[in-house]
Amino acid sequence: MDVAPDAIATAVIDHEPPLAEATIPTTVQPGGGLCFGLEAAWGRARRAWLHRVRPGYVRRMTAIRQGQCDGCTHDIVDSRDLKLVRNVCGYWFRPEDDRFRWRDRLRIAR
Ligand SMILES: [Zn+2]
């Protein structure tokens, strides 16, 4: 596409809603929704159970967790917890540390 440079400089791009009102997404599905809410609630309950009943697993997974997420507000215990926040969280797990990797073979979102 050839566009004259002065046309680029003077072009006004209208966005609806205006970019000034844009927000930074905090999850993979900023609009939320019933199923998203249910899955998030299940994740909170599962992590609470893991912290209470399987603290050794939580410590082990925290030790092998990769990446960095400054000021992380996500409770990432294992790879399942990244599903809803993987676009905003800097943590990740190596494939060999992801015991839920088999779920990639299922034809559902992971
Ligand atoms: Zn994070």
Backbone and ligand atoms as CSV (ligand in chain L), in Angstrom:
chain,resi,resn,atom,element,x,y,z
A,1,MET,N,N,0.848,-1.180,0.000
A,1,MET,CA,C,0.000,0.000,0.000
A,1,MET,C,C,0.881,1.226,0.000
A,2,ASP,N,N,0.742,2.055,-1.014
A,2,ASP,CA,C,1.501,3.301,-1.097
A,2,ASP,C,C,0.649,4.461,-0.592
A,3,VAL,N,N,1.150,5.118,0.411
A,3,VAL,CA,C,0.453,6.276,0.963
A,3,VAL,C,C,1.463,7.400,1.061
A,4,ALA,N,N,1.049,8.560,0.615
A,4,ALA,CA,C,1.940,9.719,0.680
A,4,ALA,C,C,2.256,10.037,2.138
A,5,PRO,N,N,3.540,10.337,2.452
A,5,PRO,CA,C,3.927,10.603,3.842
A,5,PRO,C,C,3.110,11.708,4.497
A,6,ASP,N,N,2.785,12.780,3.745
A,6,ASP,CA,C,2.014,13.867,4.371
A,6,ASP,C,C,0.589,13.417,4.695
A,7,ALA,N,N,0.093,12.431,3.948
A,7,ALA,CA,C,-1.240,11.926,4.254
A,7,ALA,C,C,-1.231,11.170,5.581
A,8,ILE,N,N,-0.107,10.495,5.879
A,8,ILE,CA,C,-0.006,9.775,7.150
A,8,ILE,C,C,0.051,10.759,8.305
A,9,ALA,N,N,0.849,11.820,8.130
A,9,ALA,CA,C,1.031,12.793,9.198
A,9,ALA,C,C,-0.251,13.544,9.508
A,10,THR,N,N,-1.091,13.750,8.535
A,10,THR,CA,C,-2.295,14.541,8.776
A,10,THR,C,C,-3.538,13.681,8.975
A,11,ALA,N,N,-3.381,12.390,8.862
A,11,ALA,CA,C,-4.555,11.529,8.986
A,11,ALA,C,C,-5.066,11.531,10.427
A,12,VAL,N,N,-6.340,11.584,10.562
A,12,VAL,CA,C,-6.976,11.512,11.879
A,12,VAL,C,C,-7.642,10.152,11.973
A,13,ILE,N,N,-7.223,9.403,12.975
A,13,ILE,CA,C,-7.787,8.076,13.151
A,13,ILE,C,C,-8.839,8.151,14.251
A,14,ASP,N,N,-10.009,7.876,13.856
A,14,ASP,CA,C,-11.095,7.880,14.841
A,14,ASP,C,C,-11.268,6.478,15.399
A,15,HIS,N,N,-11.330,6.383,16.670
A,15,HIS,CA,C,-11.592,5.105,17.329
A,15,HIS,C,C,-12.864,5.234,18.129
A,16,GLU,N,N,-13.586,4.202,18.140
A,16,GLU,CA,C,-14.801,4.187,18.939
A,16,GLU,C,C,-14.783,2.962,19.830
A,17,PRO,N,N,-14.694,3.032,21.115
A,17,PRO,CA,C,-14.587,4.243,21.913
A,17,PRO,C,C,-13.205,4.872,21.761
A,18,PRO,N,N,-13.055,6.125,22.164
A,18,PRO,CA,C,-11.757,6.809,22.025
A,18,PRO,C,C,-10.652,6.052,22.758
A,19,LEU,N,N,-9.452,6.139,22.213
A,19,LEU,CA,C,-8.329,5.428,22.828
A,19,LEU,C,C,-8.065,5.884,24.254
A,20,ALA,N,N,-8.411,7.129,24.572
A,20,ALA,CA,C,-8.206,7.623,25.934
A,20,ALA,C,C,-9.012,6.821,26.944
A,21,GLU,N,N,-10.075,6.200,26.481
A,21,GLU,CA,C,-10.914,5.401,27.371
A,21,GLU,C,C,-10.508,3.930,27.378
A,22,ALA,N,N,-9.486,3.597,26.608
A,22,ALA,CA,C,-9.071,2.196,26.517
A,22,ALA,C,C,-8.522,1.724,27.857
A,23,THR,N,N,-8.753,0.488,28.173
A,23,THR,CA,C,-8.225,-0.086,29.399
A,23,THR,C,C,-7.296,-1.238,29.046
A,24,ILE,N,N,-6.371,-1.492,29.927
A,24,ILE,CA,C,-5.436,-2.589,29.734
A,24,ILE,C,C,-6.102,-3.861,30.225
A,25,PRO,N,N,-6.150,-4.887,29.395
A,25,PRO,CA,C,-6.815,-6.113,29.840
A,25,PRO,C,C,-6.090,-6.741,31.031
A,26,THR,N,N,-6.839,-7.341,31.915
A,26,THR,CA,C,-6.266,-8.008,33.077
A,26,THR,C,C,-6.422,-9.519,33.011
A,27,THR,N,N,-7.157,-9.998,32.010
A,27,THR,CA,C,-7.338,-11.438,31.812
A,27,THR,C,C,-7.393,-11.703,30.315
A,28,VAL,N,N,-7.502,-12.971,29.949
A,28,VAL,CA,C,-7.600,-13.302,28.535
A,28,VAL,C,C,-8.979,-12.972,27.986
A,29,GLN,N,N,-9.931,-12.736,28.876
A,29,GLN,CA,C,-11.292,-12.435,28.438
A,29,GLN,C,C,-11.803,-11.243,29.232
A,30,PRO,N,N,-11.446,-10.034,28.794
A,30,PRO,CA,C,-11.789,-8.839,29.566
A,30,PRO,C,C,-13.288,-8.680,29.817
A,31,GLY,N,N,-14.113,-9.194,28.948
A,31,GLY,CA,C,-15.547,-9.055,29.132
A,31,GLY,C,C,-16.127,-9.984,30.177
A,32,GLY,N,N,-15.329,-10.931,30.634
A,32,GLY,CA,C,-15.811,-11.874,31.634
A,32,GLY,C,C,-16.863,-12.805,31.070
A,33,GLY,N,N,-17.934,-12.991,31.793
A,33,GLY,CA,C,-19.000,-13.893,31.356
A,33,GLY,C,C,-19.242,-14.971,32.390
A,34,LEU,N,N,-20.354,-15.642,32.270
A,34,LEU,CA,C,-20.739,-16.650,33.255
A,34,LEU,C,C,-19.724,-17.787,33.330
A,35,CYS,N,N,-19.395,-18.378,32.193
A,35,CYS,CA,C,-18.461,-19.516,32.200
A,35,CYS,C,C,-17.075,-19.082,32.665
A,36,PHE,N,N,-16.656,-17.905,32.249
A,36,PHE,CA,C,-15.361,-17.385,32.696
A,36,PHE,C,C,-15.374,-17.217,34.217
A,37,GLY,N,N,-16.452,-16.660,34.744
A,37,GLY,CA,C,-16.575,-16.478,36.182
A,37,GLY,C,C,-16.572,-17.800,36.932
A,38,LEU,N,N,-17.260,-18.795,36.368
A,38,LEU,CA,C,-17.282,-20.111,37.001
A,38,LEU,C,C,-15.894,-20.737,37.011
A,39,GLU,N,N,-15.187,-20.607,35.894
A,39,GLU,CA,C,-13.846,-21.177,35.823
A,39,GLU,C,C,-12.890,-20.459,36.767
A,40,ALA,N,N,-13.026,-19.142,36.875
A,40,ALA,CA,C,-12.192,-18.384,37.806
A,40,ALA,C,C,-12.489,-18.793,39.246
A,41,ALA,N,N,-13.764,-18.991,39.566
A,41,ALA,CA,C,-14.143,-19.404,40.924
A,41,ALA,C,C,-13.603,-20.799,41.230
A,42,TRP,N,N,-13.707,-21.700,40.250
A,42,TRP,CA,C,-13.153,-23.042,40.429
A,42,TRP,C,C,-11.642,-22.965,40.673
A,43,GLY,N,N,-10.965,-22.121,39.933
A,43,GLY,CA,C,-9.521,-21.961,40.103
A,43,GLY,C,C,-9.172,-21.450,41.495
A,44,ARG,N,N,-9.938,-20.487,41.984
A,44,ARG,CA,C,-9.682,-19.967,43.342
A,44,ARG,C,C,-9.873,-21.072,44.383
A,45,ALA,N,N,-10.948,-21.853,44.227
A,45,ALA,CA,C,-11.209,-22.935,45.181
A,45,ALA,C,C,-10.113,-23.999,45.106
A,46,ARG,N,N,-9.704,-24.346,43.867
A,46,ARG,CA,C,-8.660,-25.357,43.697
A,46,ARG,C,C,-7.351,-24.891,44.310
A,47,ARG,N,N,-6.979,-23.626,44.085
A,47,ARG,CA,C,-5.726,-23.110,44.648
A,47,ARG,C,C,-5.792,-23.033,46.167
A,48,ALA,N,N,-6.939,-22.642,46.712
A,48,ALA,CA,C,-7.092,-22.590,48.171
A,48,ALA,C,C,-6.906,-23.989,48.749
A,49,TRP,N,N,-7.475,-24.984,48.083
A,49,TRP,CA,C,-7.320,-26.375,48.541
A,49,TRP,C,C,-5.860,-26.798,48.453
A,50,LEU,N,N,-5.203,-26.473,47.347
A,50,LEU,CA,C,-3.798,-26.851,47.191
A,50,LEU,C,C,-2.933,-26.197,48.263
A,51,HIS,N,N,-3.156,-24.921,48.521
A,51,HIS,CA,C,-2.361,-24.236,49.543
A,51,HIS,C,C,-2.571,-24.883,50.910
A,52,ARG,N,N,-3.789,-25.308,51.197
A,52,ARG,CA,C,-4.117,-25.848,52.513
A,52,ARG,C,C,-3.716,-27.317,52.654
A,53,VAL,N,N,-3.994,-28.115,51.632
A,53,VAL,CA,C,-3.814,-29.564,51.740
A,53,VAL,C,C,-2.495,-30.040,51.138
A,54,ARG,N,N,-1.998,-29.363,50.134
A,54,ARG,CA,C,-0.778,-29.824,49.462
A,54,ARG,C,C,0.272,-28.715,49.383
A,55,PRO,N,N,0.711,-28.208,50.534
A,55,PRO,CA,C,1.690,-27.108,50.520
A,55,PRO,C,C,3.017,-27.518,49.891
A,56,GLY,N,N,3.375,-28.790,49.986
A,56,GLY,CA,C,4.619,-29.256,49.365
A,56,GLY,C,C,4.547,-29.146,47.856
A,57,TYR,N,N,3.413,-29.492,47.291
A,57,TYR,CA,C,3.220,-29.359,45.843
A,57,TYR,C,C,3.314,-27.886,45.437
A,58,VAL,N,N,2.696,-27.027,46.218
A,58,VAL,CA,C,2.724,-25.590,45.911
A,58,VAL,C,C,4.163,-25.082,45.956
A,59,ARG,N,N,4.929,-25.485,46.972
A,59,ARG,CA,C,6.334,-25.048,47.070
A,59,ARG,C,C,7.152,-25.588,45.896
A,60,ARG,N,N,6.923,-26.847,45.554
A,60,ARG,CA,C,7.667,-27.461,44.446
A,60,ARG,C,C,7.354,-26.756,43.125
A,61,MET,N,N,6.094,-26.480,42.888
A,61,MET,CA,C,5.717,-25.813,41.638
A,61,MET,C,C,6.229,-24.371,41.609
A,62,THR,N,N,6.225,-23.714,42.752
A,62,THR,CA,C,6.748,-22.347,42.823
A,62,THR,C,C,8.246,-22.340,42.518
A,63,ALA,N,N,8.945,-23.379,42.960
A,63,ALA,CA,C,10.390,-23.452,42.733
A,63,ALA,C,C,10.737,-23.673,41.265
A,64,ILE,N,N,9.902,-24.410,40.554
A,64,ILE,CA,C,10.229,-24.701,39.143
A,64,ILE,C,C,9.540,-23.743,38.178
A,65,ARG,N,N,8.768,-22.851,38.703
A,65,ARG,CA,C,8.082,-21.861,37.873
A,65,ARG,C,C,9.122,-20.967,37.190
A,66,GLN,N,N,8.885,-20.643,35.964
A,66,GLN,CA,C,9.819,-19.834,35.181
A,66,GLN,C,C,9.251,-18.422,35.008
A,67,GLY,N,N,10.135,-17.513,34.606
A,67,GLY,CA,C,9.695,-16.158,34.286
A,67,GLY,C,C,9.634,-15.242,35.488
A,68,GLN,N,N,9.134,-14.074,35.234
A,68,GLN,CA,C,9.069,-13.042,36.255
A,68,GLN,C,C,7.806,-12.229,36.033
A,69,CYS,N,N,7.146,-11.887,37.110
A,69,CYS,CA,C,5.939,-11.078,37.016
A,69,CYS,C,C,5.982,-10.080,38.168
A,70,ASP,N,N,6.522,-8.899,37.879
A,70,ASP,CA,C,6.670,-7.879,38.916
A,70,ASP,C,C,5.301,-7.461,39.445
A,71,GLY,N,N,5.183,-7.453,40.752
A,71,GLY,CA,C,3.920,-7.063,41.369
A,71,GLY,C,C,2.778,-7.998,41.013
A,72,CYS,N,N,3.104,-9.262,40.844
A,72,CYS,CA,C,2.106,-10.238,40.388
A,72,CYS,C,C,0.927,-10.322,41.355
A,73,THR,N,N,-0.243,-10.210,40.812
A,73,THR,CA,C,-1.455,-10.340,41.621
A,73,THR,C,C,-2.146,-11.668,41.349
A,74,HIS,N,N,-1.494,-12.510,40.532
A,74,HIS,CA,C,-2.084,-13.787,40.173
A,74,HIS,C,C,-1.523,-14.861,41.090
A,75,ASP,N,N,-2.345,-15.749,41.498
A,75,ASP,CA,C,-1.906,-16.870,42.322
A,75,ASP,C,C,-1.629,-18.028,41.370
A,76,ILE,N,N,-0.380,-18.136,40.928
A,76,ILE,CA,C,-0.008,-19.160,39.955
A,76,ILE,C,C,0.637,-20.326,40.685
A,77,VAL,N,N,-0.097,-21.406,40.845
A,77,VAL,CA,C,0.440,-22.607,41.480
A,77,VAL,C,C,1.008,-23.537,40.418
A,78,ASP,N,N,0.218,-23.836,39.391
A,78,ASP,CA,C,0.706,-24.685,38.309
A,78,ASP,C,C,0.164,-24.157,36.978
A,79,SER,N,N,0.422,-24.909,35.923
A,79,SER,CA,C,0.110,-24.403,34.578
A,79,SER,C,C,-1.384,-24.145,34.368
A,80,ARG,N,N,-2.241,-24.807,35.128
A,80,ARG,CA,C,-3.680,-24.585,34.982
A,80,ARG,C,C,-4.061,-23.160,35.329
A,81,ASP,N,N,-3.268,-22.553,36.216
A,81,ASP,CA,C,-3.604,-21.211,36.674
A,81,ASP,C,C,-3.249,-20.140,35.662
A,82,LEU,N,N,-2.537,-20.511,34.622
A,82,LEU,CA,C,-2.153,-19.525,33.611
A,82,LEU,C,C,-3.222,-19.350,32.545
A,83,LYS,N,N,-4.174,-20.249,32.488
A,83,LYS,CA,C,-5.146,-20.215,31.400
A,83,LYS,C,C,-5.839,-18.867,31.281
A,84,LEU,N,N,-6.255,-18.306,32.375
A,84,LEU,CA,C,-7.055,-17.088,32.323
A,84,LEU,C,C,-6.215,-15.815,32.341
A,85,VAL,N,N,-4.925,-15.933,32.657
A,85,VAL,CA,C,-4.101,-14.724,32.778
A,85,VAL,C,C,-2.794,-14.809,31.997
A,86,ARG,N,N,-2.678,-15.781,31.127
A,86,ARG,CA,C,-1.386,-15.966,30.450
A,86,ARG,C,C,-1.000,-14.766,29.585
A,87,ASN,N,N,-1.936,-13.929,29.224
A,87,ASN,CA,C,-1.617,-12.753,28.419
A,87,ASN,C,C,-1.062,-11.605,29.247
A,88,VAL,N,N,-1.195,-11.659,30.567
A,88,VAL,CA,C,-0.737,-10.560,31.405
A,88,VAL,C,C,0.244,-10.987,32.491
A,89,CYS,N,N,0.433,-12.271,32.669
A,89,CYS,CA,C,1.334,-12.766,33.716
A,89,CYS,C,C,2.640,-13.239,33.081
A,90,GLY,N,N,3.735,-12.929,33.745
A,90,GLY,CA,C,5.045,-13.276,33.202
A,90,GLY,C,C,5.528,-14.672,33.572
A,91,TYR,N,N,4.787,-15.379,34.397
A,91,TYR,CA,C,5.217,-16.723,34.783
A,91,TYR,C,C,4.821,-17.744,33.726
A,92,TRP,N,N,5.595,-18.818,33.665
A,92,TRP,CA,C,5.299,-19.914,32.755
A,92,TRP,C,C,6.006,-21.155,33.277
A,93,PHE,N,N,5.635,-22.278,32.714
A,93,PHE,CA,C,6.233,-23.562,33.112
A,93,PHE,C,C,6.830,-24.230,31.888
A,94,ARG,N,N,7.988,-24.842,32.087
A,94,ARG,CA,C,8.601,-25.587,30.983
A,94,ARG,C,C,7.708,-26.770,30.649
A,95,PRO,N,N,7.700,-27.201,29.393
A,95,PRO,CA,C,6.834,-28.328,29.017
A,95,PRO,C,C,7.060,-29.555,29.893
A,96,GLU,N,N,8.312,-29.841,30.263
A,96,GLU,CA,C,8.580,-31.021,31.085
A,96,GLU,C,C,8.071,-30.855,32.520
A,97,ASP,N,N,7.785,-29.635,32.938
A,97,ASP,CA,C,7.250,-29.394,34.279
A,97,ASP,C,C,5.735,-29.247,34.279
A,98,ASP,N,N,5.141,-29.310,33.104
A,98,ASP,CA,C,3.696,-29.118,32.972
A,98,ASP,C,C,3.008,-30.481,32.950
A,99,ARG,N,N,2.553,-30.921,34.118
A,99,ARG,CA,C,1.931,-32.241,34.197
A,99,ARG,C,C,0.543,-32.267,33.572
A,100,PHE,N,N,0.038,-31.119,33.168
A,100,PHE,CA,C,-1.279,-31.043,32.540
A,100,PHE,C,C,-1.165,-30.790,31.036
A,101,ARG,N,N,0.017,-31.031,30.512
A,101,ARG,CA,C,0.267,-30.786,29.094
A,101,ARG,C,C,-0.590,-31.688,28.204
A,102,TRP,N,N,-0.965,-32.860,28.720
A,102,TRP,CA,C,-1.782,-33.783,27.944
A,102,TRP,C,C,-3.090,-33.127,27.514
A,103,ARG,N,N,-3.501,-32.099,28.217
A,103,ARG,CA,C,-4.755,-31.427,27.880
A,103,ARG,C,C,-4.675,-30.707,26.531
A,104,ASP,N,N,-3.439,-30.494,26.053
A,104,ASP,CA,C,-3.298,-29.889,24.719
A,104,ASP,C,C,-3.911,-30.767,23.644
A,105,ARG,N,N,-3.968,-32.077,23.904
A,105,ARG,CA,C,-4.507,-33.008,22.903
A,105,ARG,C,C,-6.030,-32.988,22.855
A,106,LEU,N,N,-6.636,-32.455,23.874
A,106,LEU,CA,C,-8.096,-32.332,23.874
A,106,LEU,C,C,-8.480,-31.184,22.955
A,107,ARG,N,N,-9.613,-31.287,22.365
A,107,ARG,CA,C,-10.046,-30.227,21.448
A,107,ARG,C,C,-10.903,-29.192,22.147
A,108,ILE,N,N,-10.430,-28.787,23.325
A,108,ILE,CA,C,-11.108,-27.725,24.052
A,108,ILE,C,C,-10.065,-26.712,24.468
A,109,ALA,N,N,-10.530,-25.552,24.839
A,109,ALA,CA,C,-9.603,-24.497,25.237
A,109,ALA,C,C,-8.850,-24.907,26.475
A,110,ARG,N,N,-7.598,-24.573,26.494
A,110,ARG,CA,C,-6.788,-24.871,27.658
A,110,ARG,C,C,-6.083,-23.624,28.126
L,1,ZN,ZN,ZN,1.485,-12.586,37.310
